[in-house]
Amino acid sequence: MTTAPERDVVDLLSADHREFDRLFRELEDLAGRSGDEDLRRKRELVDEVTIGIVKHSVAEETQVYPLVEDELDREEAERSKHEHGEAEETMKRLERMDPGDAGFDAEVATLAREIREHVAHEEGRMFAELRQSLPADRLVALAHDVERVKANAPTRPHPMTPNEAGVRTALGPVAGLLDQLRDAVTGRGKRSG
């Protein structure tokens, strides 16, 4: 009896990307709608996608990008960190907005575009380079490291924090704990339906 191979970091991060796209498609279906239930759902979805993207980004910045920078392609890692920074700014604007605000749907569209462009580039190049350059067992170990970081990562955008591995490694768990406590008090990230 053979067992299924463990999921590697490319599979893990790609699965996150598919989930983000699913959430964006649901948000796009709600664009222009302003009923109470629609507005509540928009907020839930934006919170959910933000939590996912922030955790994913911190894990990439602390575990994946340093490896890419050191062993594969420094420019590629820098580009990805820059793209994360842009998305964090958009998420921060969305965090401050009410779903009924005139510009809310436009900001959601901006975030969806930023993330989709980032995903297309990352999956089109960086992930291929990772698979081509690293042995399977190292990619699996990296997936475990990414999961560990995501478990304690921040859940809110912190655009003033540099997207550098050392800074994110040092501040991430503290910010993550504070974000998770704040989320617990407010109920953010808990689906109601």
C-alpha positions as a Markdown table, in Angstrom:
| # | Residue | x | y | z |
|---|---|---|---|---|
| 1 | Met | 0.0 | 0.0 | 0.0 |
| 2 | Thr | 1.5 | 3.3 | -1.0 |
| 3 | Thr | 0.7 | 6.6 | 0.6 |
| 4 | Ala | -0.1 | 9.8 | -1.2 |
| 5 | Pro | 2.9 | 12.1 | -1.3 |
| 6 | Glu | 2.8 | 15.0 | 1.1 |
| 7 | Arg | 1.8 | 18.4 | -0.2 |
| 8 | Asp | 4.7 | 20.6 | -1.1 |
| 9 | Val | 5.0 | 24.3 | -0.7 |
| 10 | Val | 4.0 | 25.0 | -4.3 |
| 11 | Asp | 0.8 | 22.9 | -3.9 |
| 12 | Leu | 0.1 | 24.7 | -0.6 |
| 13 | Leu | 0.5 | 28.2 | -1.8 |
| 14 | Ser | -1.4 | 27.4 | -5.0 |
| 15 | Ala | -4.3 | 26.1 | -3.0 |
| 16 | Asp | -4.3 | 29.4 | -1.1 |
| 17 | His | -4.4 | 31.3 | -4.4 |
| 18 | Arg | -7.4 | 29.3 | -5.6 |
| 19 | Glu | -9.2 | 30.1 | -2.3 |
| 20 | Phe | -8.5 | 33.8 | -2.7 |
| 21 | Asp | -9.9 | 33.7 | -6.3 |
| 22 | Arg | -13.0 | 32.0 | -5.1 |
| 23 | Leu | -13.6 | 34.7 | -2.5 |
| 24 | Phe | -13.0 | 37.4 | -5.1 |
| 25 | Arg | -15.5 | 35.9 | -7.4 |
| 26 | Glu | -18.1 | 35.9 | -4.7 |
| 27 | Leu | -17.3 | 39.5 | -4.0 |
| 28 | Glu | -17.6 | 40.4 | -7.6 |
| 29 | Asp | -21.0 | 38.9 | -7.7 |
| 30 | Leu | -22.0 | 41.2 | -4.9 |
| 31 | Ala | -20.6 | 44.4 | -6.5 |
| 32 | Gly | -23.2 | 47.1 | -6.7 |
| 33 | Arg | -25.6 | 45.4 | -4.3 |
| 34 | Ser | -26.5 | 47.3 | -1.1 |
| 35 | Gly | -29.0 | 45.3 | 0.8 |
| 36 | Asp | -28.3 | 44.7 | 4.5 |
| 37 | Glu | -27.4 | 41.0 | 3.9 |
| 38 | Asp | -25.3 | 41.9 | 0.9 |
| 39 | Leu | -23.3 | 44.5 | 2.8 |
| 40 | Arg | -22.8 | 42.1 | 5.8 |
| 41 | Arg | -21.6 | 39.4 | 3.4 |
| 42 | Lys | -19.2 | 41.8 | 1.6 |
| 43 | Arg | -17.6 | 42.7 | 5.0 |
| 44 | Glu | -17.3 | 39.0 | 5.9 |
| 45 | Leu | -15.7 | 38.1 | 2.6 |
| 46 | Val | -13.2 | 41.0 | 2.6 |
| 47 | Asp | -12.2 | 40.1 | 6.2 |
| 48 | Glu | -11.8 | 36.5 | 5.2 |
| 49 | Val | -9.7 | 37.2 | 2.1 |
| 50 | Thr | -7.6 | 39.8 | 4.0 |
| 51 | Ile | -6.9 | 37.3 | 6.8 |
| 52 | Gly | -5.9 | 34.7 | 4.3 |
| 53 | Ile | -3.7 | 37.0 | 2.2 |
| 54 | Val | -1.9 | 38.5 | 5.2 |
| 55 | Lys | -1.1 | 35.1 | 6.7 |
| 56 | His | 0.0 | 33.8 | 3.3 |
| 57 | Ser | 2.1 | 36.8 | 2.6 |
| 58 | Val | 3.9 | 36.8 | 5.9 |
| 59 | Ala | 4.7 | 33.0 | 5.4 |
| 60 | Glu | 6.0 | 33.7 | 1.9 |
| 61 | Glu | 8.1 | 36.7 | 3.1 |
| 62 | Thr | 9.7 | 34.7 | 6.0 |
| 63 | Gln | 10.0 | 31.3 | 4.5 |
| 64 | Val | 9.9 | 31.3 | 0.7 |
| 65 | Tyr | 11.3 | 34.6 | -0.5 |
| 66 | Pro | 14.5 | 34.5 | 1.4 |
| 67 | Leu | 15.2 | 31.1 | -0.2 |
| 68 | Val | 14.3 | 32.5 | -3.7 |
| 69 | Glu | 16.5 | 35.5 | -3.0 |
| 70 | Asp | 19.5 | 33.5 | -1.9 |
| 71 | Glu | 19.3 | 30.6 | -4.3 |
| 72 | Leu | 17.2 | 31.4 | -7.3 |
| 73 | Asp | 16.3 | 35.0 | -8.3 |
| 74 | Arg | 16.8 | 38.1 | -6.1 |
| 75 | Glu | 14.8 | 40.3 | -8.5 |
| 76 | Glu | 11.9 | 37.9 | -8.4 |
| 77 | Ala | 11.8 | 37.9 | -4.6 |
| 78 | Glu | 12.0 | 41.7 | -4.5 |
| 79 | Arg | 9.2 | 42.1 | -7.1 |
| 80 | Ser | 6.9 | 39.8 | -5.0 |
| 81 | Lys | 7.6 | 41.7 | -1.8 |
| 82 | His | 6.8 | 44.9 | -3.6 |
| 83 | Glu | 3.5 | 43.4 | -4.9 |
| 84 | His | 2.6 | 42.3 | -1.3 |
| 85 | Gly | 3.2 | 45.9 | -0.1 |
| 86 | Glu | 0.8 | 47.3 | -2.7 |
| 87 | Ala | -1.9 | 44.8 | -1.7 |
| 88 | Glu | -1.4 | 45.6 | 2.0 |
| 89 | Glu | -2.1 | 49.3 | 1.3 |
| 90 | Thr | -5.3 | 48.3 | -0.5 |
| 91 | Met | -6.3 | 46.0 | 2.3 |
| 92 | Lys | -5.7 | 48.7 | 4.8 |
| 93 | Arg | -7.9 | 51.1 | 2.9 |
| 94 | Leu | -10.6 | 48.4 | 2.8 |
| 95 | Glu | -10.3 | 47.7 | 6.5 |
| 96 | Arg | -11.2 | 51.4 | 7.2 |
| 97 | Met | -14.2 | 51.4 | 4.8 |
| 98 | Asp | -17.7 | 50.4 | 5.3 |
| 99 | Pro | -19.1 | 48.0 | 2.6 |
| 100 | Gly | -21.8 | 50.7 | 1.9 |
| 101 | Asp | -19.2 | 53.3 | 1.1 |
| 102 | Ala | -19.2 | 54.5 | -2.5 |
| 103 | Gly | -15.6 | 53.4 | -3.2 |
| 104 | Phe | -15.8 | 50.0 | -1.5 |
| 105 | Asp | -16.5 | 47.9 | -4.5 |
| 106 | Ala | -13.8 | 49.7 | -6.5 |
| 107 | Glu | -11.2 | 49.0 | -3.8 |
| 108 | Val | -12.3 | 45.3 | -3.8 |
| 109 | Ala | -11.7 | 45.3 | -7.6 |
| 110 | Thr | -8.3 | 46.8 | -7.1 |
| 111 | Leu | -7.3 | 44.2 | -4.6 |
| 112 | Ala | -8.6 | 41.4 | -6.8 |
| 113 | Arg | -6.6 | 42.7 | -9.7 |
| 114 | Glu | -3.4 | 43.1 | -7.6 |
| 115 | Ile | -3.6 | 39.6 | -6.2 |
| 116 | Arg | -4.5 | 38.0 | -9.5 |
| 117 | Glu | -1.6 | 39.7 | -11.2 |
| 118 | His | 0.7 | 38.6 | -8.4 |
| 119 | Val | -0.5 | 35.1 | -8.5 |
| 120 | Ala | -0.1 | 34.8 | -12.3 |
| 121 | His | 3.4 | 36.0 | -12.1 |
| 122 | Glu | 4.3 | 33.9 | -9.1 |
| 123 | Glu | 2.8 | 30.7 | -10.5 |
| 124 | Gly | 4.1 | 31.4 | -13.9 |
| 125 | Arg | 7.7 | 31.8 | -12.9 |
| 126 | Met | 8.7 | 31.5 | -9.2 |
| 127 | Phe | 6.9 | 28.3 | -8.5 |
| 128 | Ala | 8.3 | 26.7 | -11.6 |
| 129 | Glu | 11.8 | 27.7 | -10.5 |
| 130 | Leu | 11.2 | 26.3 | -7.1 |
| 131 | Arg | 10.1 | 22.9 | -8.5 |
| 132 | Gln | 12.9 | 22.8 | -11.0 |
| 133 | Ser | 15.7 | 23.8 | -8.5 |
| 134 | Leu | 14.8 | 22.2 | -5.2 |
| 135 | Pro | 14.4 | 18.5 | -4.3 |
| 136 | Ala | 10.9 | 17.3 | -3.4 |
| 137 | Asp | 11.7 | 16.7 | 0.3 |
| 138 | Arg | 12.9 | 20.2 | 0.7 |
| 139 | Leu | 9.7 | 21.6 | -0.9 |
| 140 | Val | 7.6 | 19.4 | 1.5 |
| 141 | Ala | 9.7 | 20.7 | 4.5 |
| 142 | Leu | 9.1 | 24.2 | 3.3 |
| 143 | Ala | 5.4 | 23.6 | 3.2 |
| 144 | His | 5.5 | 22.6 | 6.9 |
| 145 | Asp | 7.4 | 25.8 | 7.7 |
| 146 | Val | 4.9 | 27.9 | 5.8 |
| 147 | Glu | 2.0 | 26.2 | 7.7 |
| 148 | Arg | 3.7 | 26.9 | 11.0 |
| 149 | Val | 4.2 | 30.6 | 10.3 |
| 150 | Lys | 0.6 | 31.0 | 9.0 |
| 151 | Ala | -0.7 | 29.6 | 12.3 |
| 152 | Asn | 0.7 | 32.5 | 14.2 |
| 153 | Ala | 0.9 | 35.2 | 11.6 |
| 154 | Pro | -0.9 | 38.6 | 11.7 |
| 155 | Thr | -4.5 | 38.7 | 10.4 |
| 156 | Arg | -4.6 | 42.3 | 9.5 |
| 157 | Pro | -2.5 | 44.4 | 7.1 |
| 158 | His | 0.5 | 46.2 | 8.6 |
| 159 | Pro | 1.7 | 48.3 | 5.6 |
| 160 | Met | 4.2 | 50.2 | 7.7 |
| 161 | Thr | 6.1 | 47.0 | 8.6 |
| 162 | Pro | 8.8 | 46.3 | 6.0 |
| 163 | Asn | 8.2 | 43.1 | 4.0 |
| 164 | Glu | 11.6 | 41.7 | 5.0 |
| 165 | Ala | 12.1 | 38.3 | 6.5 |
| 166 | Gly | 14.0 | 39.4 | 9.6 |
| 167 | Val | 11.4 | 42.1 | 10.5 |
| 168 | Arg | 8.4 | 39.8 | 9.8 |
| 169 | Thr | 10.0 | 36.9 | 11.7 |
| 170 | Ala | 10.6 | 39.2 | 14.8 |
| 171 | Leu | 7.4 | 41.1 | 14.8 |
| 172 | Gly | 5.0 | 38.6 | 13.1 |
| 173 | Pro | 4.1 | 36.5 | 16.2 |
| 174 | Val | 3.5 | 39.6 | 18.4 |
| 175 | Ala | 1.4 | 41.3 | 15.7 |
| 176 | Gly | -0.4 | 38.0 | 15.0 |
| 177 | Leu | -1.3 | 37.5 | 18.7 |
| 178 | Leu | -2.6 | 41.1 | 19.0 |
| 179 | Asp | -4.5 | 40.8 | 15.7 |
| 180 | Gln | -6.0 | 37.4 | 16.8 |
| 181 | Leu | -7.1 | 38.9 | 20.2 |
| 182 | Arg | -8.6 | 41.9 | 18.4 |
| 183 | Asp | -10.4 | 39.5 | 16.0 |
| 184 | Ala | -11.7 | 37.4 | 18.9 |
| 185 | Val | -13.2 | 40.5 | 20.6 |
| 186 | Thr | -14.8 | 41.9 | 17.4 |
| 187 | Gly | -15.8 | 38.5 | 15.9 |
| 188 | Arg | -13.9 | 39.4 | 12.7 |
| 189 | Gly | -13.2 | 36.4 | 10.5 |
| 190 | Lys | -16.0 | 34.3 | 12.0 |
| 191 | Arg | -18.6 | 33.4 | 9.4 |
| 192 | Ser | -22.2 | 33.9 | 10.5 |
| 193 | Gly | -23.7 | 32.1 | 7.6 |
